[in-house]
Amino acid sequence: MLVYADPAVELGNSFFNLENYSQAITEYRRFLFFNPDAPESAEISYKIGLAYRSDQLWIQAIQSMNSASQRTKNLEFRSKIQIDLAVTYLASNQPDLALLKLVNVLSQPIPSKLYKHAFFLKGIAEIYLFSWEEARSTFRTYFGNTSRFHQIDVIISQAIKKPRKSGSVAKILSTILPGSGQIYANNWADGFNALILNGLFGYTSFSVAKSGNYRDASFLTLFLWMRYYLGNRNNANKIVYQVNRKQDLASAQLIVEELQAIWNEK
């Protein structure tokens, strides 16, 4: 890819091909240090970004790819960098940023091959954002009315139809009976834990008040029992969110696996 005959670049390419990415980065950076304004600087920064991504160093990869994008004046190469940047956002679990980047790329005049690649990745970003209808629309456009689209559409339909827990219902249940919201979300351990702790502190506060020690009863109620009672309500809502997200992630993974199989067929 890099044709510049510089010893540091050639050595960096050798390390990159051997998957020794840290050494490749060192050599590429050596070249940039001595040649910061070289015409090849954008491509070398891009390779540094790819090396960081291969080592799952997401922040450094994103910074290097952004630097490469700023350095190049070639619009097609810049679009390619932006698409790889979107892939990096997806790999680092930032589908919202990936989608923004891809929408920006798709709004520009780029070659059809890059456009199709970016459009495909847009659908994947929408899947990981659990925007099922948007993903369906994207892949309908990408695949057309073909068997490949219908394979994806079946899984998307299943994801949409799956029943979801309600955070509001969980909070109301835990307000009425501590722990019941967690049990509603199928987290029996946390549910029983909340029920026992709230019952224990509630009973202790009542017993202390009944003995006439209202000061200690007030302390127990305000600083211990209320803390666990309110925490139990908020925890029920968080557990519902986690349950729904786990379900959505499982659906997203099924769709991506199907897309991977379709991609491999091509």
LOSENU-603521 format. One record per residue (C-alpha): x, y, z; residue in one letter. Coordinates in nm, 2 decimals. Layout:
<recs>
<rec u="X" v="Y" w="Z" residu="a"/>
...
</recs>
This chain:
<recs>
<rec u="0.00" v="0.00" w="0.00" residu="m"/>
<rec u="0.28" v="0.24" w="0.10" residu="l"/>
<rec u="0.54" v="0.28" w="-0.18" residu="v"/>
<rec u="0.76" v="0.55" w="-0.02" residu="y"/>
<rec u="1.11" v="0.40" w="-0.01" residu="a"/>
<rec u="1.21" v="0.52" w="0.34" residu="d"/>
<rec u="1.39" v="0.26" w="0.56" residu="p"/>
<rec u="1.16" v="0.34" w="0.86" residu="a"/>
<rec u="0.84" v="0.30" w="0.64" residu="v"/>
<rec u="0.97" v="-0.02" w="0.49" residu="e"/>
<rec u="1.06" v="-0.16" w="0.83" residu="l"/>
<rec u="0.72" v="-0.05" w="0.96" residu="g"/>
<rec u="0.55" v="-0.23" w="0.67" residu="n"/>
<rec u="0.75" v="-0.55" w="0.75" residu="s"/>
<rec u="0.65" v="-0.54" w="1.11" residu="f"/>
<rec u="0.28" v="-0.46" w="1.02" residu="f"/>
<rec u="0.27" v="-0.76" w="0.78" residu="n"/>
<rec u="0.42" v="-0.98" w="1.06" residu="l"/>
<rec u="0.14" v="-0.85" w="1.29" residu="e"/>
<rec u="0.40" v="-0.69" w="1.52" residu="n"/>
<rec u="0.19" v="-0.38" w="1.55" residu="y"/>
<rec u="0.37" v="-0.20" w="1.83" residu="s"/>
<rec u="0.70" v="-0.21" w="1.64" residu="q"/>
<rec u="0.53" v="-0.11" w="1.32" residu="a"/>
<rec u="0.39" v="0.20" w="1.50" residu="i"/>
<rec u="0.73" v="0.28" w="1.64" residu="t"/>
<rec u="0.88" v="0.29" w="1.29" residu="e"/>
<rec u="0.59" v="0.48" w="1.13" residu="y"/>
<rec u="0.62" v="0.74" w="1.41" residu="r"/>
<rec u="0.99" v="0.76" w="1.35" residu="r"/>
<rec u="0.92" v="0.86" w="0.99" residu="f"/>
<rec u="0.66" v="1.11" w="1.09" residu="l"/>
<rec u="0.89" v="1.27" w="1.34" residu="f"/>
<rec u="1.15" v="1.34" w="1.08" residu="f"/>
<rec u="0.90" v="1.40" w="0.79" residu="n"/>
<rec u="0.59" v="1.56" w="0.94" residu="p"/>
<rec u="0.48" v="1.72" w="0.62" residu="d"/>
<rec u="0.57" v="1.44" w="0.38" residu="a"/>
<rec u="0.30" v="1.37" w="0.11" residu="p"/>
<rec u="0.28" v="1.01" w="0.26" residu="e"/>
<rec u="0.21" v="1.13" w="0.61" residu="s"/>
<rec u="-0.17" v="1.08" w="0.58" residu="a"/>
<rec u="-0.13" v="0.72" w="0.46" residu="e"/>
<rec u="0.12" v="0.65" w="0.74" residu="i"/>
<rec u="-0.10" v="0.80" w="1.00" residu="s"/>
<rec u="-0.38" v="0.58" w="0.86" residu="y"/>
<rec u="-0.16" v="0.27" w="0.89" residu="k"/>
<rec u="-0.08" v="0.37" w="1.25" residu="i"/>
<rec u="-0.45" v="0.38" w="1.32" residu="g"/>
<rec u="-0.50" v="0.03" w="1.17" residu="l"/>
<rec u="-0.21" v="-0.10" w="1.38" residu="a"/>
<rec u="-0.36" v="0.05" w="1.70" residu="y"/>
<rec u="-0.70" v="-0.10" w="1.61" residu="r"/>
<rec u="-0.55" v="-0.44" w="1.56" residu="s"/>
<rec u="-0.42" v="-0.42" w="1.91" residu="d"/>
<rec u="-0.76" v="-0.30" w="2.03" residu="q"/>
<rec u="-0.62" v="0.04" w="2.14" residu="l"/>
<rec u="-0.94" v="0.22" w="2.04" residu="w"/>
<rec u="-0.86" v="0.57" w="2.16" residu="i"/>
<rec u="-0.52" v="0.58" w="1.99" residu="q"/>
<rec u="-0.67" v="0.42" w="1.67" residu="a"/>
<rec u="-0.94" v="0.69" w="1.65" residu="i"/>
<rec u="-0.69" v="0.97" w="1.71" residu="q"/>
<rec u="-0.46" v="0.84" w="1.44" residu="s"/>
<rec u="-0.73" v="0.79" w="1.18" residu="m"/>
<rec u="-0.87" v="1.14" w="1.25" residu="n"/>
<rec u="-0.51" v="1.28" w="1.20" residu="s"/>
<rec u="-0.49" v="1.09" w="0.87" residu="a"/>
<rec u="-0.82" v="1.23" w="0.76" residu="s"/>
<rec u="-0.71" v="1.58" w="0.83" residu="q"/>
<rec u="-0.37" v="1.53" w="0.66" residu="r"/>
<rec u="-0.50" v="1.40" w="0.32" residu="t"/>
<rec u="-0.64" v="1.62" w="0.04" residu="k"/>
<rec u="-0.76" v="1.31" w="-0.15" residu="n"/>
<rec u="-1.14" v="1.30" w="-0.10" residu="l"/>
<rec u="-1.17" v="0.93" w="-0.19" residu="e"/>
<rec u="-0.89" v="0.83" w="0.05" residu="f"/>
<rec u="-1.05" v="1.06" w="0.32" residu="r"/>
<rec u="-1.38" v="0.87" w="0.27" residu="s"/>
<rec u="-1.20" v="0.54" w="0.30" residu="k"/>
<rec u="-1.04" v="0.66" w="0.63" residu="i"/>
<rec u="-1.38" v="0.78" w="0.76" residu="q"/>
<rec u="-1.54" v="0.44" w="0.68" residu="i"/>
<rec u="-1.26" v="0.26" w="0.87" residu="d"/>
<rec u="-1.30" v="0.51" w="1.15" residu="l"/>
<rec u="-1.67" v="0.40" w="1.17" residu="a"/>
<rec u="-1.56" v="0.04" w="1.18" residu="v"/>
<rec u="-1.34" v="0.13" w="1.47" residu="t"/>
<rec u="-1.63" v="0.30" w="1.65" residu="y"/>
<rec u="-1.83" v="-0.02" w="1.60" residu="l"/>
<rec u="-1.55" v="-0.24" w="1.73" residu="a"/>
<rec u="-1.52" v="-0.02" w="2.04" residu="s"/>
<rec u="-1.89" v="-0.04" w="2.11" residu="n"/>
<rec u="-1.97" v="0.32" w="2.00" residu="q"/>
<rec u="-2.24" v="0.26" w="1.73" residu="p"/>
<rec u="-2.39" v="0.60" w="1.77" residu="d"/>
<rec u="-2.06" v="0.77" w="1.67" residu="l"/>
<rec u="-2.02" v="0.51" w="1.39" residu="a"/>
<rec u="-2.36" v="0.60" w="1.25" residu="l"/>
<rec u="-2.29" v="0.98" w="1.26" residu="l"/>
<rec u="-1.96" v="0.92" w="1.07" residu="k"/>
<rec u="-2.13" v="0.69" w="0.81" residu="l"/>
<rec u="-2.42" v="0.94" w="0.75" residu="v"/>
<rec u="-2.16" v="1.21" w="0.69" residu="n"/>
<rec u="-1.97" v="0.98" w="0.44" residu="v"/>
<rec u="-2.29" v="0.89" w="0.26" residu="l"/>
<rec u="-2.38" v="1.26" w="0.21" residu="s"/>
<rec u="-2.07" v="1.31" w="0.00" residu="q"/>
<rec u="-2.00" v="1.22" w="-0.36" residu="p"/>
<rec u="-1.79" v="0.90" w="-0.34" residu="i"/>
<rec u="-1.73" v="0.59" w="-0.56" residu="p"/>
<rec u="-2.01" v="0.34" w="-0.57" residu="s"/>
<rec u="-1.80" v="0.07" w="-0.40" residu="k"/>
<rec u="-1.72" v="0.29" w="-0.10" residu="l"/>
<rec u="-2.09" v="0.40" w="-0.09" residu="y"/>
<rec u="-2.21" v="0.04" w="-0.08" residu="k"/>
<rec u="-1.96" v="-0.04" w="0.20" residu="h"/>
<rec u="-2.06" v="0.26" w="0.40" residu="a"/>
<rec u="-2.43" v="0.19" w="0.35" residu="f"/>
<rec u="-2.39" v="-0.17" w="0.47" residu="f"/>
<rec u="-2.21" v="-0.05" w="0.78" residu="l"/>
<rec u="-2.48" v="0.20" w="0.84" residu="k"/>
<rec u="-2.72" v="-0.09" w="0.87" residu="g"/>
<rec u="-2.49" v="-0.27" w="1.12" residu="i"/>
<rec u="-2.47" v="0.05" w="1.33" residu="a"/>
<rec u="-2.85" v="0.07" w="1.34" residu="e"/>
<rec u="-2.87" v="-0.29" w="1.45" residu="i"/>
<rec u="-2.64" v="-0.22" w="1.74" residu="y"/>
<rec u="-2.84" v="0.08" w="1.83" residu="l"/>
<rec u="-3.15" v="-0.15" w="1.82" residu="f"/>
<rec u="-3.31" v="0.07" w="1.57" residu="s"/>
<rec u="-3.48" v="-0.22" w="1.41" residu="w"/>
<rec u="-3.71" v="-0.04" w="1.16" residu="e"/>
<rec u="-3.42" v="0.18" w="1.04" residu="e"/>
<rec u="-3.20" v="-0.12" w="0.99" residu="a"/>
<rec u="-3.48" v="-0.30" w="0.80" residu="r"/>
<rec u="-3.51" v="-0.01" w="0.57" residu="s"/>
<rec u="-3.14" v="0.01" w="0.51" residu="t"/>
<rec u="-3.10" v="-0.35" w="0.43" residu="f"/>
<rec u="-3.41" v="-0.35" w="0.21" residu="r"/>
<rec u="-3.24" v="-0.08" w="0.01" residu="t"/>
<rec u="-2.91" v="-0.26" w="0.01" residu="y"/>
<rec u="-3.02" v="-0.61" w="-0.08" residu="f"/>
<rec u="-3.34" v="-0.52" w="-0.26" residu="g"/>
<rec u="-3.64" v="-0.76" w="-0.26" residu="n"/>
<rec u="-3.42" v="-1.07" w="-0.25" residu="t"/>
<rec u="-3.39" v="-1.39" w="-0.04" residu="s"/>
<rec u="-3.09" v="-1.24" w="0.14" residu="r"/>
<rec u="-3.30" v="-0.95" w="0.26" residu="f"/>
<rec u="-3.58" v="-1.18" w="0.37" residu="h"/>
<rec u="-3.33" v="-1.38" w="0.58" residu="q"/>
<rec u="-3.24" v="-1.06" w="0.77" residu="i"/>
<rec u="-3.60" v="-0.94" w="0.78" residu="d"/>
<rec u="-3.71" v="-1.26" w="0.96" residu="v"/>
<rec u="-3.47" v="-1.20" w="1.24" residu="i"/>
<rec u="-3.55" v="-0.83" w="1.27" residu="i"/>
<rec u="-3.92" v="-0.91" w="1.29" residu="s"/>
<rec u="-3.84" v="-1.16" w="1.57" residu="q"/>
<rec u="-3.64" v="-0.89" w="1.75" residu="a"/>
<rec u="-3.93" v="-0.64" w="1.73" residu="i"/>
<rec u="-4.19" v="-0.89" w="1.85" residu="k"/>
<rec u="-3.99" v="-1.01" w="2.15" residu="k"/>
<rec u="-4.17" v="-0.91" w="2.48" residu="p"/>
<rec u="-3.99" v="-0.64" w="2.68" residu="r"/>
<rec u="-3.99" v="-0.56" w="3.05" residu="k"/>
<rec u="-4.11" v="-0.22" w="3.16" residu="s"/>
<rec u="-3.89" v="-0.01" w="3.39" residu="g"/>
<rec u="-4.19" v="0.19" w="3.51" residu="s"/>
<rec u="-4.37" v="-0.13" w="3.61" residu="v"/>
<rec u="-4.06" v="-0.26" w="3.79" residu="a"/>
<rec u="-4.03" v="0.07" w="3.99" residu="k"/>
<rec u="-4.40" v="0.07" w="4.08" residu="i"/>
<rec u="-4.38" v="-0.30" w="4.20" residu="l"/>
<rec u="-4.08" v="-0.23" w="4.41" residu="s"/>
<rec u="-4.25" v="0.08" w="4.56" residu="t"/>
<rec u="-4.54" v="-0.13" w="4.67" residu="i"/>
<rec u="-4.33" v="-0.43" w="4.78" residu="l"/>
<rec u="-3.95" v="-0.40" w="4.79" residu="p"/>
<rec u="-3.78" v="-0.67" w="4.57" residu="g"/>
<rec u="-4.09" v="-0.74" w="4.36" residu="s"/>
<rec u="-3.97" v="-0.53" w="4.07" residu="g"/>
<rec u="-3.64" v="-0.73" w="4.06" residu="q"/>
<rec u="-3.84" v="-1.05" w="4.07" residu="i"/>
<rec u="-4.06" v="-0.92" w="3.78" residu="y"/>
<rec u="-3.73" v="-0.88" w="3.59" residu="a"/>
<rec u="-3.65" v="-1.24" w="3.67" residu="n"/>
<rec u="-3.37" v="-1.15" w="3.90" residu="n"/>
<rec u="-3.48" v="-1.35" w="4.20" residu="w"/>
<rec u="-3.16" v="-1.32" w="4.40" residu="a"/>
<rec u="-3.17" v="-0.94" w="4.41" residu="d"/>
<rec u="-3.54" v="-0.95" w="4.47" residu="g"/>
<rec u="-3.52" v="-1.16" w="4.78" residu="f"/>
<rec u="-3.22" v="-0.96" w="4.90" residu="n"/>
<rec u="-3.41" v="-0.63" w="4.87" residu="a"/>
<rec u="-3.71" v="-0.78" w="5.04" residu="l"/>
<rec u="-3.52" v="-0.92" w="5.33" residu="i"/>
<rec u="-3.30" v="-0.60" w="5.39" residu="l"/>
<rec u="-3.59" v="-0.36" w="5.36" residu="n"/>
<rec u="-3.81" v="-0.58" w="5.58" residu="g"/>
<rec u="-3.53" v="-0.60" w="5.84" residu="l"/>
<rec u="-3.46" v="-0.23" w="5.85" residu="f"/>
<rec u="-3.83" v="-0.15" w="5.84" residu="g"/>
<rec u="-3.90" v="-0.39" w="6.13" residu="y"/>
<rec u="-3.60" v="-0.25" w="6.33" residu="t"/>
<rec u="-3.71" v="0.11" w="6.28" residu="s"/>
<rec u="-4.07" v="0.02" w="6.39" residu="f"/>
<rec u="-3.95" v="-0.17" w="6.70" residu="s"/>
<rec u="-3.72" v="0.12" w="6.81" residu="v"/>
<rec u="-4.01" v="0.37" w="6.76" residu="a"/>
<rec u="-4.25" v="0.14" w="6.95" residu="k"/>
<rec u="-4.01" v="0.14" w="7.25" residu="s"/>
<rec u="-4.03" v="0.52" w="7.26" residu="g"/>
<rec u="-3.68" v="0.59" w="7.12" residu="n"/>
<rec u="-3.80" v="0.82" w="6.84" residu="y"/>
<rec u="-3.47" v="0.98" w="6.78" residu="r"/>
<rec u="-3.30" v="0.65" w="6.69" residu="d"/>
<rec u="-3.61" v="0.54" w="6.50" residu="a"/>
<rec u="-3.59" v="0.85" w="6.29" residu="s"/>
<rec u="-3.22" v="0.79" w="6.23" residu="f"/>
<rec u="-3.28" v="0.43" w="6.12" residu="l"/>
<rec u="-3.57" v="0.53" w="5.90" residu="t"/>
<rec u="-3.41" v="0.83" w="5.72" residu="l"/>
<rec u="-3.05" v="0.71" w="5.69" residu="f"/>
<rec u="-3.08" v="0.33" w="5.66" residu="l"/>
<rec u="-3.42" v="0.21" w="5.57" residu="w"/>
<rec u="-3.50" v="0.49" w="5.32" residu="m"/>
<rec u="-3.16" v="0.44" w="5.16" residu="r"/>
<rec u="-3.23" v="0.07" w="5.09" residu="y"/>
<rec u="-3.59" v="0.14" w="5.00" residu="y"/>
<rec u="-3.51" v="0.40" w="4.74" residu="l"/>
<rec u="-3.21" v="0.20" w="4.62" residu="g"/>
<rec u="-3.44" v="-0.10" w="4.57" residu="n"/>
<rec u="-3.67" v="0.10" w="4.34" residu="r"/>
<rec u="-3.38" v="0.24" w="4.13" residu="n"/>
<rec u="-3.21" v="-0.10" w="4.11" residu="n"/>
<rec u="-3.53" v="-0.26" w="3.98" residu="a"/>
<rec u="-3.53" v="-0.01" w="3.69" residu="n"/>
<rec u="-3.16" v="-0.08" w="3.62" residu="k"/>
<rec u="-3.22" v="-0.45" w="3.61" residu="i"/>
<rec u="-3.50" v="-0.42" w="3.36" residu="v"/>
<rec u="-3.27" v="-0.20" w="3.14" residu="y"/>
<rec u="-3.00" v="-0.47" w="3.16" residu="q"/>
<rec u="-3.25" v="-0.75" w="3.08" residu="v"/>
<rec u="-3.39" v="-0.57" w="2.78" residu="n"/>
<rec u="-3.04" v="-0.48" w="2.66" residu="r"/>
<rec u="-2.92" v="-0.83" w="2.69" residu="k"/>
<rec u="-3.22" v="-0.95" w="2.48" residu="q"/>
<rec u="-3.15" v="-0.68" w="2.22" residu="d"/>
<rec u="-2.78" v="-0.77" w="2.20" residu="l"/>
<rec u="-2.87" v="-1.13" w="2.15" residu="a"/>
<rec u="-3.10" v="-1.03" w="1.86" residu="s"/>
<rec u="-2.83" v="-0.80" w="1.71" residu="a"/>
<rec u="-2.57" v="-1.08" w="1.73" residu="q"/>
<rec u="-2.80" v="-1.31" w="1.54" residu="l"/>
<rec u="-2.85" v="-1.06" w="1.26" residu="i"/>
<rec u="-2.48" v="-0.98" w="1.24" residu="v"/>
<rec u="-2.40" v="-1.35" w="1.22" residu="e"/>
<rec u="-2.65" v="-1.39" w="0.94" residu="e"/>
<rec u="-2.50" v="-1.09" w="0.76" residu="l"/>
<rec u="-2.15" v="-1.24" w="0.80" residu="q"/>
<rec u="-2.27" v="-1.56" w="0.64" residu="a"/>
<rec u="-2.43" v="-1.37" w="0.35" residu="i"/>
<rec u="-2.11" v="-1.16" w="0.31" residu="w"/>
<rec u="-1.89" v="-1.48" w="0.30" residu="n"/>
<rec u="-2.12" v="-1.62" w="0.03" residu="e"/>
<rec u="-2.03" v="-1.32" w="-0.18" residu="k"/>
</recs>
